[in-house]
Amino acid sequence: MATSRPLGASAPWVELRTTDEDWDQVDGDVLLRMLGQLTWIRTFEQHVLDLAGQGLVHGPAHSSIGQEGGAVGSILGLRSDDQVNGSHRGHHQFLAKAFGHVAKTSPGSLPEITPEVRTVLERTLAEICGLARGYCRGRGGSMHLQWQEAGAMGTNAIVGGGVPQAAGFAWADRQAGTDAVSVTYFGDGAVNIGSVLETFNLAAAWKLPICFFIENNQYAVSTHVSEATGEPRLSARGPGFGIPSWRVDGMDPLAVHLATTQALEVMRNGGGPTLIEAEVYRFFHQNGPYPGSAFGYRGKDEERAWRERDPLQAVRRHVERRNLATAEEVDRAAADVEAVMTEIEAELLEPVPGGKPSQRRIRESEWPNRDFVDIGIRGDLSEFDGTRNEELDSYDGDTKQWKFIDAVAAVMDRRMSTDESIVVLGEDVHKLKGGTNGATRDLAQHHPGRVLGTPISENAFTGLGGGIALDGRYKPVVEFMYADFMWVAADQLFNQVARARHMFGGHSAVPFVLRSKLAAGTGYGSQHSMDPAGILTTSAGLRVVAPSSPFDYIGLMNSALTCQDPVVVLESVELYATQGPAPVDDLDYVLPVGRAALRRSGRELTVISYLGMVAKCLEAVERTGVDADVIDLRWLDRASIDWDTVEASVKATNNVLIVEEGALGTSYGGWLADEIQRRLFDWLDQPVQRVTGAEASPSISKVLERAAIAGVEEIVHKLEEIRPA
């Protein structure tokens, strides 16, 4: 007969509640700092809601009023080198971290508003209003607040979107040999998101010093937590991943502080990740200055009961009860921050001419200049100053025949030997003698601790790589086993990594490299065969490079690793086994960003392609005898296209054919043809012609797969069809 026995989680899960004795024993200066910061944040948020009510905050104003205890209680024990990130409702987290960085304390007294604290209040309010003096120069607004110097690494408008990045910060801290930690804040709605749970697992597997801090404010917009999950005690998620977890009353800042102190001890001593669930309550609706009851999803009695537990008032009562400060001193401190906020508003705002006395508007001088709109999408490439450029045609060193895949592995090995900041991560990159194709051969043996085999969780490890890049101490090289997997990681790749530099003001480098292989023709079917170039190049922040030879791969990968922008390196599986000339032992040159290669010169037609299709174009041209220029683009993104080479060729031939292997719907050539026709319409004798794959994705059947992919025969047919008379 079967037997059963109860099982227990491998990690502790506790509920922490304070007593009066705890409030009596805690250092009085801790309570004074708590009260000071709670007062500053509450007053700040009330001013934000007031401005929102006047229509002076463009976009959302996600108030944290009521939830301040979670942020202040947890951040009070952090250092400046500890890093935090948060959610769309993150004003309180950002301010608490910034205050911790700049505020000066005098034992036995409430903290004073120093010029540094005033600057934090000023620049944060300016950012929320979208103004030039804000931390992100007006681009971030309420939901994207970042001040890296203070360890405030960015709040995030995608629910749960910042969680994987915080794991990247934590990895960098551990790799650097520090005892710094990261804390990532998110709400009850994010707990059920895949990338968050993926990151729980990855952080636990790698024992990263990260605290997952759940602000359970009971509602994801209007949906109560009990409607969204079968286990509304959200800290129960932690033990399932082997993560020590605490459940606390978030309206009790001391309870939060004590739980965080315990969690910090675990993390700073190498114990891996922790999780804290703080039950809090936002006093207002999801967005704006109205209570949730105004929208019918909460009752006034419920709201009243939570307001009676206001964390600000709770701390004030204990401060006054212990005679740490008088009621008059507390009131005076509140009046001081109110006066400062009024002064700041007077700097940013002015009366509306001819309007009512209460009407105000943003001063014109405070807005960002319109010319700033696209600045900072990507860097200026000054990091390439002093690099050595080479091209095969002019290279004067010794060369040999290299197998393409050997060049892939060799150049990464070389760069990791000369640059200890490079780290490689992806599925199976550390095993199988170099991953599934040998691209990471010998790296794990030569560079221990810097080749990280990940769980199958593209969103999590892409975001972790993005966090490493934002941290700035290391350069991540993320591998997707197949390009199709970018859809799994789409949030982190497109919403986070690609937009981070611009979104946070244009001054933060994002040295992130993504390698991904294109596997059409290998029999792997519809979900492993796409050419992603047409999708990737719609995202302004990504640079996209497509090497077609071993020599070019070495130089272009070196360029990708030099670049301070995120670069996607596309690799064609059909090229891996091919051979071509490359230096015998020189793996240190670069190919400049934005330079194409003219592979053949002609007078009748300009043929434009990339990756493995370049060789097919050359073969088709020779077969047909068409006298054509054949251009290998190499760089595909909008900012890096070599228009000088393209325009010179088109003006000479007056005819263009764009050739690509992949499906029609995700075509790269559609965008490129449109751009060529708008730039060079007067030079064209006919519309830009194109060769693409079929509408459908490749199938498993060898016959149907070949029918879905463009090849030499399709190029020959098109050349014969459009051949100039």
N, C-alpha and C positions, 0 to 999 in steps of 0.2 A: 504494500500500500504506500502510495506517495506520501512524503512528509513535507512539511513546510516550516520555515522559520523566518521570523522577522529580520529584515535587513536594515541597517542604519547607514546614513550618508557618511562618506569619508571625511567630510569637513563640518565643523561646528556651525550651527544656526541658532542664534540667540536673540531674545528680545531684551533690550536694555531700557530700563526706566529709572529716573532719578528719584531721590527722596529729599526731604528737607535737609538731611544730614549732608548730602552731596552739595547742595547749595551753600551750606554753611562752611564746608571744607575747601571749596574751590578758591584758588587765589583771587583776592579781590580785584587785582589788576586785570585778570581775565574777564571778569564781569563788566568792568568799566570799559574795556576795549569792545566787548560785545555790544554794550548799550550804545556806545558812541557810533559804531559802524551801523548798527540797526537803525539808529536815528538818522544818520546821513542817507542811508539807502531809502528809507521810508519817505523822507522829505523829497529826495530826488525823484522818486517814482510818482509822488503826488504832483510834482511840477510837470512831469512827462504827461500824465493823464490830463492835466489842465490844458497843456498845449495841444494835445490830441483833440480834446473837446472843442478847441478853437480852430481846428483844421490846420494847425501849424506843424503837425507831424505827417509827412507824406508817406503813406503806407501804414503798416500795423504798429501798434504800441502794446506789446505783450507785457503787461504789468506783472511784477513779482510781489506786489503788496500782499502780505499774509504769508509768503513763502520765505521771507528773508532769513528766518532762523536756520533753515537748512544750509544756506550758503555761508552765512557768517559762522555758524557753529562748526562747520567742516573746514573752512579755509583758515580759521584763526590759528591753527597749529601748523600751517604750511609755511615753507620758506620761499624766497624769491626764485630759487632754482627748481622748485617743484612746479609742474605745469598742469594747467587745467584747460578744459574746453567745455562747451555747453550747448544748450539747445536754443531754439528761437525765443524762449522765455529765459533770457540769460543776463539781464541787466544786473541783478543782484550778485550773480556769480562773478561777473566781470569786475564790478565795483569792489567787491570784497577782496578779490585777488590784487587789484590795483592798490587799494588802501593798504593792504598788508605789505606791499612793496615800498610805499612812500611814507606812510604815516609814522610819526615819531610819538613815542609814549613817555609820559612822565609818571613815575610810580605814584599811586594814590590819587590820581585825578583822571577825569574824563579826557579822552584824546582831543587835541586842538586841531582846528582847521588851518593847517599850514599852507603856504603858497603851493606846495606840491599837491596837497589834497584838493585844493581849489582847482588846480589845473586838471586833475582827474575828473572832477565834476563838470568842468567847463567843456573839456574835449569829448566827454561821453555824451553830454547833452547835445553838443554840436553834431556829433556823429548820428545820433538818433534823428535829428532834424535834417540830415543829409547835407551838412555844411563843410566847407573846405578845411576848417581847423579841426575837424573830427579825426579820430585815430586812423580811420580808413579813408580820410579825405572826402567823406560824404558818400562813399560808395556802399558802405556796409549797412548804414541805418540801424534800426533797432535789432536786427537779427544777426548781424555779422560784425561783432565787436572783437577787435584783436589789438593787443599790445604785448608783443613778444618779450620785450625787455622785462616786463613784470611777470612773465610766465602765463599770461592770459593768451592762449594760442588760437582762440577764435570760437565764437558762438556760431550756430549753424541752423539754417532754415529748414533743412531736410530732417524730418524726425528720425533720430538715431544716427544721423549722418556723420557726426563727429566721433562716434564711439571707436570705430576702427583706427582712426588717426591717433587717438590718445594711446592706443596700444603701441603705435609707432614711436611716440614720445617716450613711453616707458621702456621700449626695447633700446632706444638710443641711450637712455640714462643708465641702464644696466650694462650695455656694451662699453660705455665710457668709464665704467668702474666707480660710479657715484652711488650714493644711497638716496638720490632724489627719486620722487615718485610722480605719477600722473593721476589726476582725478578727472573723470569724465561724467558730466551731469546730463541726465535725461529723465524723461517723465514716464508715467505709467503707460502711455500710448506706445512708447518706443520699445518697451520690454518684449513685445510680441513680434518685433521686426527681425527678419532673418539675419541681417548683418550684425545686429547687436548680439544675438545668440551665438553666431559664428565667432564673434570676438571674445565672448565669454570662454568658449572652448579653446581658441587659439592662445589666449592669455594664460589659461590654466595649464595647457600643455607645455608652454614655454616658461611658466613661472615668472611672468612679467610683473613689475611693481606698479600695478594700476588698480585704482579703486573705482568700481562701478557704483556711482551714486545715483540712486533712483529717487527722484522727487515725486512721490506718489501723491498728486494733488486730487485724486479721486476721479478726475474727468479728462478724457481726451476730447477736447472741445466740449461736446455735450453728452458723450457716451460714458456712462459710469463704468468704473473698472470691473465691477461685478458682472456687467454685460459682456465684457471683452475677453474674459478668461475664466477658466474653471477653478483657478487658485488665485484669489485676489490678494493673498499675502505674497507680494511680488518677490520678496527676498527668498522665497522658496526656490527660485530659479538657481541661486548660487550653489547650494550643496549638490545639486544634480551635475554640476561641472567640477566638483571638488573645490569650490571657492568658499572660504570662511565668510559667513554672512551675519549681518546685524539688522534687526528691525527696531526702529526707534520712533518716538513721537517727535516729528519735525517741528511742532509748535513749541518744543522745549529745546532751545539752543544749547543748553548745557548737556542734555542727553546726546545730542548730535555731536557735540565736542568730545564727550567721553568716548563715544563709539568710534569716532574718527581717530582719536588718540590710540585706541587699541588697534585699529586697522593699520595705522602708520607704523606701529611697532612691528606688526607682521611683515609689512612690505619692506621697510628699511632693513630688516634682518634677513632678507632673502626668502621670505615665505610665499612669495608669489602674489596673485591678485586677491582682492577683497571686494566685498559688496555690502553696501549700506542702503537700506530702504528707509527713507524718512517720510512719514505720513504728514503731509502739509495740506494747505488749502489756499487757493488763490481767491482773494476776496472779491475780485471782479471777474467779468466774463473773459473768455479766451483772448479778446482783443478790445481795447478801448475802456472808457470810464463807466461802464454799466455793470450792475450785478448780474450774475447768472440767472437769478430769478426773473429778471426782465425778459428772458428768452424762454422761460417755462420749463427748463430742465432741472432747476433746483428750487427748493422751497425757501421762503424767508426765515422760517424757523431753523432750518439747517444752517443757513448763512449766519444767523444770529448766534447760534451755538458755537460755531467755529470762531467767530469774531471775539467771543468772550475769552478765547484762548490765545489771543494775539501775542506772538512771541516778543514783540517790543515791550508790551505792557508787563509781561511776565518777568522779563529781566529787570525792568525798572523797579518793580515791586521789591525784588530781592536786593537790588542795589540800595534802595532807600531803607529797607528793613535792616540791612547790615551796616547802615550809616557810612557807606562808602561814598555817597554823595547825597546832598540834600535835594528836596524837590525843587527848590529854587535853582540850584546848580544844574539840574537836569533840564528844567525849563529853559534856562539861559543857553545851554548847549543846543537845544532844539531851535531856539530863536536865532542863534548864530548861523546855523546851516541854512535856515530859512532866508536870512538876510543875504547870505552868499549866493544862494540860488536866484534870488530876486536881482542881485547885481549882475549875475551871468546872463539872465534873460534880458536885462536892459542893454547888455553889450550885443546880443544877437538879434534883438527885435527892436522895432520902432513903431510909433503910432501910425495908423492908416490915415493919410491925409484926407480930411473931410469926413472921417468916420466917427463912430462913437468913441468916447474916452477909453472904453475897455478894448477896443479893436486894435490888434497889432499885426504886424507882418514881419517876415524875415528881412533883415537889412540886405540890400542888393550886394554889398561888398562881401557878405559872408558866403555867398553861393560859390561853388567851384566854377572855374572858367569852362565854358562849353567845349573849348579845344582839348580839354582833359579827358574827353569821353572815351577815347580808345588808348590813351597812354597807359602803359603798364600791362597790357594784355600779355606781353612777353618782354623779355629783357632786350638790351641793346647789343648783345653779343660781344661786349668788351672783354669778356673772359677769354676770347680767342686771341687777344693781343699777345704776340710772341710765339704763337704756335707755328709749326712747320707744315706748310701745305705741299702736297705732292699729287701728281697725276701719273698714271701708268705711262702715258706717251712720252713724258719728259723725265721720268725717274731714271737716275743714272747709277743706281746701286745694282747689286746682283739680285737676280730673281730666279725663282724656280716654279714648277707647277705645283699649285696648292689645291687640295680638295676643299671645296667651299666650306663644308662642315668643320674641317680642321682649322680653317681661318677663324671661324666663329669661336671655337674653344680657345684657340691660341691667343687671340687679342684680348679676351676677357682675363685669361690667366696673366698676361703681361700687365694689364692695367691694375689688377688686384695686387700684383707684386710691387707696383710703384706707387699705388694709392691705397693706403689702408682704410680709407673711408668707404670704399665700395663694398656693398653687401649684395648677394644674389639670393633671391627667394622665389619659390614656386613649387609646384607639385612635382615630386620625384627628382628635383634638380641635384640632390645629394646622393642619389643612388643610380642603379642601372648603368654604371660606367658613363655617367654624363647625361642623365635624363633619358627621355624616350628616343632621342636622336643623336646623342653624343655631344650636344652643344655645350654642356657644362663639364665635359670630361676633365678629370684630375683636379677640378677646382676645390672640392671638399677636402682632398688630401693636402693640397698645397696651401690652403687658406682656412684652417680649422676655425669654426665659430662664425664664419662669414658666408657660408652657403647653407641656407635654411630651407629644409624640406617642409612644406606647409601642409596643413589639412586641405581637403578639397573644399575650399571656401573662398572663391575668387573675390567676392566683395570685401571680405575681412582682410585678406592679405594684400589686396590692392590698396585699401584704405590704410593699412598698417604701413605699407611702403610710402604712401602719401604723407603720413605723419612723420616718418623718418626724414623725408625730404623737407618738410616744413620746419622740423627741428633744426636742420642745417648742419649737423655734425657728421652725417653719413650720407652716402649716395646709394639709394636703392636701385637695383636692377631686378624688376619683377618679370617673371616669365609666365605667359599664358600658353598652356600646352597646345591649344588651338585658338585661332583668332575669334571663332564664334563665341568663346567664353567671355568676350568683352561685354556681351549683353548681360551676363550674370553679374558682372562688376560695373554695370553702367552707371550706377549712382556715384560710386567712388571715382570712376575714371572721368566722367563728364561733368557731374555736378560739383565734385570736390577738387580733384587734382587739376583739371583743366582750367578751372575758374579761380583758384585760390589766389594767384598773384594779383589779378585785376580786382577781384572782389574785396580784398583786404587793403586796397589802396595803391597797388602797383609796385610796392617796394620790397616784397618778400620773394626771394628766389625759391624755385621749386625744382631742384635738381633730381628729377625722377625719370628713369628710363624703363620702358615697357618693351620687352621682346615678345613677339608672337609669330607663329608660323602659319602660313597659308597652305592648306593640304589638298586642294582640288586635284582630282585625278588619282587619289590614293585609295579609293573605295570606301571612304569613311562616311559617305552619305551627307544628308542635308544639314546636319548640325555640327559638322566638323570640316566644312569645305569652303567657307565664305572668304571673299576678298573684302576686308573691312575698310579699304581706303576711302571709299565714298562717304562712309559714315564718320570715320575719324576726322576727316578734313572739314566737316561742318562745325567742329568745335574750335573756336578761335584760339584757345590757349595751348593747344597741342601742336608740336612740330612732328611731322611724319616723314620718315626716311625709308627708302626702299632700295637696298643694295642689290646689284645684279651680277657681281663678280667677286672673287676672293680679295683682289686688291681694293676694290671699293668698300667691301665689308669692313676691312681693317680700318680704313680711314674714316668711314662714316660712323662706325661704333665709337671710335676715339672722339669724334665730334659730338656724338650723343652724350658721352660721358663727360665731356668738357662743358657742354651747354648747361646753363642755369635755368632753362625752361624744361618742362616735361616733354620728352621725346619718345615717340613710338617707333620702334625699329621693326619693320615687316620683313619676314624671311619666308622664302618659297621653298617648300619641301623638295620640289623637283630640282632645285639648284644645289641641294646639299651634296649630292653625289657627283656633281660636275666639277671640272677642274679648270684652272686658269692661272696665269702668271701673277705672282706677288713677291714681295721682297723675301730673300732667304731668311734674314733675321732682324729686319727692321719693322717693328710693330708700333712705332711711336708717332707716325705722321697723321695728319687729319686731312679730310676733304672739306672744304669750306661749306658752311651752311648757305644754301641758296645757289649752288652751282650745278647745273646739269652737264651732261656729257654728250657730245656729238659723236655717235658711233659710226656714222657713215655720212658722206657728203654727196649731195645730188642737186638737180635743178628742177625736177618736175613736181615733186611732192614732199611735204613734211610729214613724217610718221613719228608720232609721239607715243611712248610707252614707258613701262617700268617693270622691275623684277624679272621673272623668267620670260615674260613676253617680249623683252628686247631681243633676245636671241631668235625667237620665232619670227619677229618682224624682219630681222636681217636675212633669215633663210627665205622668207616669202619674197622679199625684194629681189634677192638673187635669182629666185626661180622665175619670177615674172619679167625680170629685166627692167623694171621701173627705176628710173634714175632719181633716187629719193635721199633726202636727209633722214637719218634715223636718230631721234633724240631720246636718250635715256634720262628721264627727269631726275631721278635720285631723290630729290626733296619734293614732297607732294602737297604740303599744306599751303594755304593761301599766302602766308607771309614769306615763304621760302621758295616759291616758284622762281625759276631763272627766266624771267621775262626777256632779258636781253638776248639770250640764246634763242628762245622761241620766236620772238619778234623778228630777229635777223633772218631766220630761216623762212618764216612765212612771207616776209617781204620779198624774198628771192624766189620762192616757188609758187606762191599764190594759191596753194592747195594744202589742206590739212586732213590727216587721218589719225584719229586717236584709237589706240588698241589696248584693250584690257581683257583679262581672262574671265572675270566674274560676272555675276548675274546682272541683268538689266536694271532691276529695281534699286539696287544699292550701288549703282555705277558711279565711279569717280569721274569718268569721261563726260557725263552730262553737265556737271558744273564747269569743267575745264572748257568744253566746247562753247558754252554760253559766254564764258569770259573772253575766249579768243575772238568770238564773233563781235562782241561789243568793243573790244580793244582794236581789232584789226579788220573791221568790216570792209573798209575801202580797199584792202589789199587782197581780198578773197575773190577767186573766180567762181566759186561754188560754195554752198554751205559746208561747214565742217562735217566730215564723215566719221563714222564710228564703227568699230568692231567690239562687240561685247559677247558675253555668254548669253544663254537663254533667259527667259523670264523666270523659270523655275530654278530652284536650288539643285545642285547635283544629286542624283540618286545613287543607290548602291550598285545597281546593275551597271556593268561595264559599258554597255551600249548606251544606256540612258545618261550615264555620267558623262561620256564623251560628247553626247549631243548637247549637254548643258554648258559645256566649257568651250570657249574660243581657243582655236589652235592655228597651226600654220595654214591648214586648208581654208579656214574662214578668212584669214588675212589675204591669202592668194586670191580668193574669190572676190573680195572687196577691192583689191588692187586692180584686178582686171575689169571690174565694173566701173570704177571711177577714174581709171587711168586717163590723165590729160591727153587730149587729142594732139 
